[in-house]
Each structure stands twice: as structure tokens, then as C-alpha cells.
Amino acid sequence: LVLGATSLAMTACIWPFLGGDPAMRPVVSKATAAIDGRGAHLIITYAICGFGYIIPATFLPTIAHEVIANPAVFGCLWPAFGVTAAASTIFASRYFAHLSPRMVLAGGQVVMALGVLTPVLFRGVGPLLFEALCVGGSFMVVTMAGIQEAQRLAGSGASRLIGALSAAFAVGQLAGPLVIALIAGHFANTFLMPSLFGAGLLCASALSLYRAEFVAVPMQTCSEN
């Protein structure tokens, strides 16, 4: 609530200065006027990333507290999460540069799904650490790959698509806690069904990206020939 009120107050302060000078307004060309089917597909897969990511990102301490009583122990999960997130960008840029952004995005979603699913199927510190490493090590890579794929699809007009991706990710992040809140009282394990649902969505999204990379392109080539 405090952060929301602060954001509204700052928005009110800067609002009079937004769009006042026509020379400062961005020029919208035909390249940024519309998002085609490939862009829409990317937006949907990116929203799913936001949904899958936010479950452990929000509730990792709660899940850990159910397994480990000592906060000094499960508190170490967050540094592991953060260090892995920082290292993943360097690792991906060095070892995944030869792959298409779409395939890096698909692989990141599979790794994220493993992280989301493991701690609700297996109990203990090990599964929780595995979740922190998988989700922490994939969400930044997914973000990088999504932006790179948007630039590949839209070229110089990618700003509109990247903006839509950011909004879609935020929608997924908002939906995750709401889904958990809606079904929390219907199951003994509060996080089991949302985690299963999130992991299933991530795997389905990764499969759709894989098909778009290796199935749709050859079919299009055949039709053109």
C-alpha cells in the first residue's frame, strides 16, 4: 500500500511533463503499428513466464517455512536465488549465443517448470535449494531471450512488442497470487495445484515455442516452394 501510494504521488508530480512537447513524442511508424501472429504468440508465452515465476518468487519463504523452522536456514535460499540470477546472464551470453532466442526462451521455461514443481513434490532443504537455483537461474535468461526474440521478429519496430511483453509478464505476475488465493482453501497442500498448473503451462509454452522453431518454419518453406 505504501509503495502504491508513493507511485501514485510520483505519477501525479510528473504527469504534467509527459507528452507536453510534440518534439519529444516518439514517432510511430508502420513497423510499430501492429503485432502479428508471431508477436502475439510470444506475448502469450511471456505472460506464462510471469505466472510461473511469481509463484516461487512470492511464496518461496512461505513454502520453506512449512519445511524448515529455522529462518537462518531457509533465509539462505534468497542469496542463492540472487547469485544464480546474476550468474545466469553471463553464462547464457557465453554458452547459448549460438542458439535462437526462441529456443533459449523455451529451455528457460522448462528449467523454471522444474523449479516450480520440485518443492511441492519433494520435501526438504535440497528441493527448496533446487527451486531457488532453477527459478533464479532462468527468469533473467527468459527476460533476455524474450527481448531478443522481439527484436528479431519486429526489427526496428520492436519497442511496441517489447512494451506488450512487459505488460504481459506483469499480468502473469498478478494472476499467480490470485490463483493461489482462490484455491488455497480447497486443498491440504496450498501450493500443490497452483504449482502443477504453473509448471504445466510453462511446459506447454516451451513446447509451442519448440514447434514454432522446428515445425512451422519447414512447413512455411515447403508451402513457398
N, C-alpha and C positions, 0 to 999 in steps of 0.2 A: 504493500500500500504506500509506503514511504517512497519507494523508487518510482511507482506510478505517478504519485503526486508531483515528485520532482521533475519527471519527464514532461508532464503537462505544463508545469510552470515554465520550464525552459523553452518548450514549444511556443508558449504564448509570448515569450520575450523575443524569439527570433522570427516569429510568423510575419511581422510587418516587413521584414527584409527579404522574404522569399519571393522570387519572381517579380520584383519591382522594376528591375532594369531589363528591358527587352533584349539588350545586347548580351546579357548573361544567361539567357534562356537557351537550353540545348536545342539544336536543330534536329527535328525528327524526319529522317529520310524514309524512303520506301523500304529500305533494308530493315528498319526497326518498326515498321508499321504493323506487322502481323507475325504470329508464331505458327509455324506449320505443324503437321502431324508429328514429325520427329521431335520438334521442340516440346510439344505437349506431352509426348511420351517421357521425355527427360524430366519435365516438371513433376509428373506423377511419381516417377521413381525417386526423385529427390525429396518429395514430401514424405514418402515412405521411410527414407533415411532419417528424417527428423522425428518421425513417430518411433522408430526402433531405437534411436539413440537416446531419446529423452527418458525412456523407462529406467535404464540403469543410471543415467546421468542425474536423475532426480531422486531415485529411490535406493541407490546403492547403500547409503548409510542405514536406511531402514531395514533392507534385506540383511545387511551384515549384522545389525544389532540383534536380529532374530537368531543368529547362529553363534555370535561371539558377544559375550557380555562385557568384555574389557574394551573400552573405547580406544585405549592406546594401541590395541592390536588392529582393530578394523579401521582406525584412523590412518593407518599406513597405506590403505588402498588408494586414497586420493593422490598422494605423491606418486605412486606407481602409475596411476591413470595419467597424470600430467606429464611425467617424464616420458612415458611411451608416446603420448600425443606429440610432444616436441620432437622426439627422435624419428617418428614415423614419416614426417615430411622430408627429412634428409634422406632416409632410407628409400622412400618411394621415388624421389627425384633422381637418385643414383641408380637404382636397380630396376625400376619399372618404366624408365623413359622410352624403351623400345615398344612398349605396349600402347594400344589405343586408349584414350581416356575412358571410353565406354567400358572396356574390359577391366581397367583398374577400378572403376566405379562398381562393376558387378562383383569383382573379387572382394572389395571392401565391404560390400553388403553381406556377403557370405560370412566373412570374419566377424562382422558385427552381430549377425544372427547367432553364431556360435557363442559369442559372449553374452548375449541377452538370454539365451536358453540354459546355459550350463548351471548357473547357481540356483535355479528353481528345480532342476532335476537332481542335482547332487549337493549335499550339504558339506560345509567345512570351509576352512580358510583358503585351501587350494582352488576350489571352483570360483570363489569370490575374486581371488587374485587373477585367475584366468579371465574372468569377465572384465576386470579393470584393464588388463593388457589388451584384450581383443577390442573392446569398445574404444578405449583410449588410443589404441594404435590404428584405428580405422576411420574415425569420424573426420579427422583433419584430411586424411588422404581422400576420402569421399568428397569432401568440400573442394579440394584442389582439382580432382578429376571432373567433378560436375561443371566447374567454371571453365576448364579446358575444353570439355565437350561442347559447352555452349558457344565458345569462341570458334570451335571447329565447324559447328553447324551454321552459325549466323555470321561469322566473319566480322566485318567492321560494324555490323548492326547488332552485336551480341549484348549490348548494355540492357536492352529491353528484356531479353531472355534471362540474363543473369539476375535482373531485378525480380522477375517472376519466380526464379529458382529460390531466391532468398525468402520471398513471401511464402512459397510452398513449404519450405523447410520449417518456417515459423508455424504454419498451420499444423504440420505434423507434430511439432513440439507441443502445441496447445492441446492437440487431440489425445496425446498419450496419457497425461494425468487424468483427463476427463474420463477416458475409457476405464482406467483403473478405479476411479471414484464410483463409476456407475455399477461396476460388477464386483466391487470389493467385498460386499456383504453376502454374496451368493456362493462363495467357495471357501473352504477351510484355508487353503493357501491363497492369500490375496493376490500374489503376483504370478501365479502359475498360468492362468488363462490369458491375461494380457501379454505375458512373455511369449507364450506359444503363438498367440496371434501376431505379435510383432515379428517374431522370428520367421513365421510362415510368410508374412508379407515381404520381408526382406529377401527371402529365398526366391519367392515368385518374381519379385522385381529383378533380381540378379539373372534369373532365367530369361526374362523378357529382354534384358539387355544383351545377353548372350545370343539369343535368337536374332535380334536386330543386327548384331555384328556379323554372324556367320550364316544366317539363313536368308534374311531379307535381301542382303546385298547380292548374293549369287542369283536369287530369283529375279531381281531387277535387271541384272546383267543379261540373263537369258532372255527376258522379255524384250530388251532393247535389241539384242541380236536377232 
